[in-house]
Each structure stands twice: as C-alpha cells, then as structure tokens.
Amino acid sequence: MNSVVPAPVARQPWAMLAPLILLTLFGSAVLFSAAGGNLQPFALSHLVRFAIFLTMASVMTLFSREFVRLFAYPAYAVILLLLVGVEALGFVGGGSQRWINLGPIVLQPSELMKPAVVLALARFYGDLPSGMVPTWRSLVPAGVMIGVPMLLVLAQPDLGTALAIGFGGAIVMFLAGLPLKWFGGAAAAGAALAPLAFFFGLKPYQQRRVFTFLDPESDPLGDGYHITQSKIAIGSGGITGKGFNEGSQSHLNYLPEPHTDFVFATMAEEWGLIGGLFVLLAFFLILRWGWKVALASEDRFSRLLAGGMVATVFFYVAINLMMVMGLAPVVGIPLPFMSHGGSSMMTNMICLGTLMMIHRWNVRSGRRGLS
C-alpha cells in the first residue's frame, strides 16, 4: 500500500481528516437544502472556505515548537489590542459591535481570542516551574489573561464568545494542575454572584433568553420561537428524516437561522436520528484524535496547547447541540464545519491546524504512540 499511496498523503492524520471532510461535505449538503436546493449563497462558499482554511491548517504544521512558543504572547497582545480597537472603531452588525474593518478584510477579533488565550496560557504554564503551579502566583496572571478579553467581549455584547474564551482558559488551568479546591471555590463564588451578574451584567435581550430557556412555551411566538421551532424540526425528523431537500420547517421559513445557529435542526428534520448520530460520531472521532495528540505530547506546553484546542472545539459542539435542543439558552454559537460562517470556520480550523502541528511534533520526536 505504501508503494501505491504517495508518502506525503499517507502520513497525514486521516483518523481526523476523514471524519472532518465527511462532516464538512455533509454540512454543505444541509446548507444546499437550507438555500432551497441552491449552491448559493451557503453551500459553495462553505466548501471554498473549508478548502482555504484546510490549506492554512496544513501550512501551520510546518511551524516549529520554538516559533510557536515565541509567537504566543505577541499574538495574544495583538488580538487584545484589536479587541480594544473594536470598542473604539468597530462597526455594529446585528445589534452588536464585534467587527473591525482592516481594509481588505473585516475581522472579528473575539473569534481569534479563543485559540490565542489557550496559546498564551499554555506558554505561561509551560514555562512555570512545577512547584509554583499550586500557588497564587500561577493563578493571578492567568486570571488576568482570561478576564480582560472576556470583559471586552462581554461589552460588545457577545456572551457566547466570552464563555468560550473562559472555558478554554479554565481547561488549560485545570490541565496545568491547579488545585481542585480553587475550581470548587470559583464555582461556589460564581453561583453566589450569578443573580447579580444576571440582573446587572446581562443585557435585557440576554435575560429574556435565559427566561425563554427555562420556559420556552410561555411565549412560543415571541422569545421562545427559536427553541420551539427547533424542537419541532428535530422531532419531526423521526428516525430516517423527511428526506433530502424535503424539510418544511426550513423551506417554509418557520425555523430561524436554518443555515447558522440552527443548522443541526435543519439537518435533523431531513436526515432524522441517523443523520444526528453521524454528526455526533464524526465529532467524537475528531475530538478523540485531538485528545490522543495531547496525551502523546512530550512536554507540558504541547500537552496544554493541544488540550486547550480540543476544549475549544468541544465547547462549540456541546453548546450548539444543547442550544438547539432546548438544553441551554440561545447564545449564538454555530456548529463547527456545518454552520455557514467564516469566523467560526477560521477559529475551528486554527484549533485543528494547531493539533495537526503538535501531531507532527510528536511524530518527529518518535512519540507516534497515542496520536
């Protein structure tokens, strides 16, 4: 077989790439249906973006460990400055101020901050002597690195992205070995402050989303409309679905955002439980491969970086699926590699590109083992 398949192709991490490509192709089929049986405006651009960002991820594998370590803090600092720039110069879209115009491109810096905070914390804890990890000197700088961008993103306002930044950072801190009692204390403090954060920290529309999550049937034609229609779409799919391009909820415009946040509901209506299980299996294989890469890494920096990137992708998947099934408030988190949108695709491909890069480091150092 080695004589038939070219070596550069054979050594690619197909355990991750195969389910990723199948998932993206399946996503483009769902987007084709969401557009009423047309490649434009969703499916074709989805595939083009995937091809571009997969190329970007392949280029990332060429970076050395030393270069990435050197790049960590400057990358974090530049993206933090861009977040500040959003507050001063960003423009409003969809009621939020999240984007900044850099001439040829319009950038959403908060998306880049998700992998950037993981990278910066991996460098911080990778350089920290082991004896200092369970001390306050390891907690305070990391807390500042996570807290400052979270506050800037919350001001946009973008609760979902702020939570994603906090989740990725917290996972890196956990994997670094911080005492469990600190996480327990943080959870207790968070529970105590939750009422204050709800009434004084959230915008009125964000508060309504929480109430809607708790009782969506109380206003099925108002704030509960998204969740109600999503549940109808998912439930009506049954085991095998209504058939490709036969979804009534999306085609008749009952289901809001059928190509972005609620693309899973669009898929479930047409492909049923079988389609849902395929999506879950694909994500399981991708995330399992990423976790094996983290376990196979030979140094703390690589392990923390890989673990944090896996956590970031997992957050996207878990929150979106919980959201569309009514198990979490609607926070505007797209489903990776299926939802239409360049920012989400870019962030998740940066995460996978980082994992591919670490996998290459492992192979070159002879630690092929678990990865």
N, C-alpha and C positions, 0 to 999 in steps of 0.2 A: 504494500500500500504506500510506503514511503517513496517508492520509485515512481508512483503514479501521481500523487499529490505533491505539488511544489512545497519545499521546506517552509518558506515564509507563510504559506497558507496553513500548513499542518500545525505549526507551533502557535497559532492563535488560540485564545481561550474559548473554544467553541462550546464548552459547557455553559458559558454565559451568553455568548454571541448568538447561538442558535435560538434559544427561547426569546432573546431580545428582538431579533429580526422577525421571528414569527409573531410576537406580540405587536410590534410596530405595523407589520403588514395587516394584521387583524384590525388594529386601530384605524388604519386608513380605510379599510372596508366599512367599518362602522361610520366613519366620517363621510364616506361616499354616500351612504344611506341617509345620514343626517342632512345632507345637502340635496335630498330629493333625487338621488341617483345621478349625481354630477361629480366629476373630479374637482371642480372648482366650487367654492373657494377654499375648501378644507383639506381634502384628501391629498391632492397633488402637492400643495405646499408643505403638508405634514411629512411626506416622503422626501421632499427636497431638503427640508430642514434636518431630517434624520441623517441623510447622506452627508450633509455638510458637517454636522456635529459628530458623526461617527469618524469622519476623517480627522477632525480636531482631536478626538479622543485617541486615535491611532498615533498622531503626532506627539501627544502628551507622553506616550510610553517611552519616547526617546530621552526624556529628561532624567538626569541623574539624581540620586538621593541628595547629594550635596547642593545641587542647584535648587531643588525644591525647598530644602531647609533654609537656604539663603533668601529665597523668594517669599517665605511665609509672612514675616512681619511687614515688609513693604507692600505686599498685596493687600493685607488687611488694612493698612493705613490708607492706601489709595482709595479702597472701596468705602472706608469710613468717611473720607473727605467727600466722596461722591454722594453719600447719604446726606451729609450736611448741605451739599450743593443742591440736592433735591428740595430741601426746605427753603433755600434762598431763590433758586432759579427754575425748579421743576414745574412742569405744567400739569394741569388737572385733567384726568380722564376717568369717566365712570364715577365721579364724585370723590375721587382720591387723588392725591398728589404724590405719585410714585415714580414718575419718569423724568429723565433729564435728556435734553437734546444736545448731542455732541457733534452735530453736523450731519455726517453721512449715516449715523445710526441714532436710534432712540433707545436709551438704555434704562433698565430697571435695576439700580444698584442693589436693592434689597435682595434680589434673587442671587446675585453673586456673593452676598454676605453669608449665605448659608454654608457653602463649602469653604469660604475664606475663614470663618470663625473656627471651623474644625481644624483647618490647616494651622492657624496661629496657635491654637491650644495644644495641638499635637507637638508643635515645635517647643512651646513653653514647658510642657510636662516631659518631653523627650530630653530637654537639657537639664531639668531639675534633678538634683541628687535624690535618690530614693528616700533618704532619711527625712527630707523636707516635705514629702508629699502629704503626710498626715498632719501638717501644721497649717496655721493660719496664713503663713507666707505663700502657700500654694493656692489658697482659696481666694484671697482678696484680689490679686491681679487677674485671675481667671474670671472672677465675678464681674470685674470692671469691663473686661474684653467682651463678655456676653451682654452685660446690662446696657452699655452705652448704645450699641446698634439696635438693641431691642426697643429702647425708648425712642430712638429716632424713627424706627419703622412704625411703632405704635402711633406716632404723631402724624403719619401720612393720611389716614389711618389704615393699617393693614395688620389685623390681629393674627390671621393665619400665618403670615410670613414671620412675624415676631415670635410666635410659638415655635415655628420650625427652627429658627435660629437658637432659641433657648433649649430646645430638645436636643439638637445636635451637640451643642456645647456641654449640656449636662451629661450626655452619654460619654463624651470624651473624659470628663472629670470622673465619672464612675469607673470607666475602664482604667484610668490612671491610678486608681487605688485609694481615692479619698474615703475617709471613714463613713460607713453606712449611717452612723448616727447623725452626721451632718445632713444627709439627704432626708432622713426622717424628720429632723428639725426644720429643714426647709419646707417639707410637705406640710408640717403642722402650722408653720407660720403662714404658708400660702392659703391654707384652709381658713385660718383666722382672719386674714386680710381680704379674702375673696369678696365678702359683702361690700367692703369699701371700694375695692377695685371695680366691682360691678356697677355701683351707683355713681362713682366719681371718676372712674378711669375709662369706662366704655362709652362710646357714642350712643345716642338713642336707638339708632338702627341696629347696633350690635346687641344692645339689651333686648330688643324685640326678637332678635334671632335666638337668644337663649330661651326666652319665654315660649317661642314657637317650637323649639326643640322639646321642651317639657310637655307641651300640649298643642301639637300642630292642628288637631281637629277643631280647636276653639276658633280658628279663623281660616278655614280651608280655602277661601277665595282671596285672602289678603296675605298676611305674613307667612301663613302656613302653606301657601300654594305650591311652592317649590317642592317641599318634602312630600306633600300629599300626592302630587302628580308623579314624583319619582317612585313612590311606593306602588302606585297604580301600574306604572310602566314595568317595574321589576316583577310584580306579582302576576301581571297578565301574560308574561312570557312563558310561565309554566316550565316544563322540563326541556322541551326542544325549541321553544320560541315560536313566534308567528311566521318566521321566515325572513330571509334576507330582503331588505328594502320594503318590508311589509309592516313596519311599525307605525301604528296610528298615533300614538302619543307625540312622537317627534314630528311626523309628517303633517299632522293637523295643528301643530304649534301649541299643544297642551303642555308639553314638557319644556320648561325654560332651560336655556343654555344646554341644548342637547349635544353640542359639539365640544363643550369645555368641561365645566364642573360636573355635569350630569351625563357624561358620555357613557358611563357604566350602565345607567338606567336605559339609555338608548340601545346599548348592546344587549342587555338582558331581555328587553321586550322582543327582540328579533331572534336571539340565539338561545334564550332560556337558561336553565340551570347548567346545561352542558357548556355553553359559552362562558358563563361565570366561572365554572370550575377550570376551564382552560386558562382564563386570565389569572386566577389565583395560582395555578400550577406554574405558569410562566414566571410570575413574580417570586414564587418560592424558590425556583431554581436559580434565578438571578441573585437573590439575596443570600441564598445558601452558599453559592460560589463566592460572593464577596466576603462572607464571614470566614470561609475557609482560607481565603487570601490573608485576612487579618491574623488568623491563628498560625499561619505558616511564616509570618514575618519574623525576621531575626532580631530586630531592635524595637525599642519602645516607641520611637517616633513613627515608624511604619505601621506598627500594630494599632496605635491610637488613630492615625490618619485613616487607615482602612476601616476600622470600626466606626469612626465618626461618619464616613461617607455612606456606609451601609445604613446607619441610623437615619441619615438624612433622606435617603430614598424610601426607607421603610415608613417614615413619618408621612411622606406624600401619599403613599399607597393606603396606609391604615386610616388616616383621617378622611381621605376622599371616600373610601368604601363605607366607613361608618357614617359619613355625612349623607350620602345618597340613600342609605337605608334607614335614616332617621335615628341613628345611634349617637350622633354628635351634631352640634349646631352647624349651620351653614357658614363656613369661614372662607370660602373661595380658594380651596386647594384643588388644583387639577390632578387628574390621574396620569401618572408618568407614561409616556410613549403611546398613549391612546388619545388624550385630550389634545385639541388643537391649540397651539400657542408656542411661540418661540422661546419665551423666557423660561418656562418650565422645562422644555426640551433641552435648552442650553445647560441649566443647572444640573439636571439629572445625568446628562452626558459628561459633564465635568466630573461628577461623582464616579461614574463608571470608568471614565478615562483615567482617573486617579487610581482606581482599583486595578485597571489593566497595567498601569505603570508599576505599581507595587508588585503585582504578579510577575512582571518582567524582572524586577529586582530580585525576587525570590528565586526565579529560575536561574538567573546568572550567578547567584550565590550558592546554587546547588540545593536550595530548600524547596524543591519542587513539590515534595510531600503532599500536604493537605490541599494545596492550591491546584 
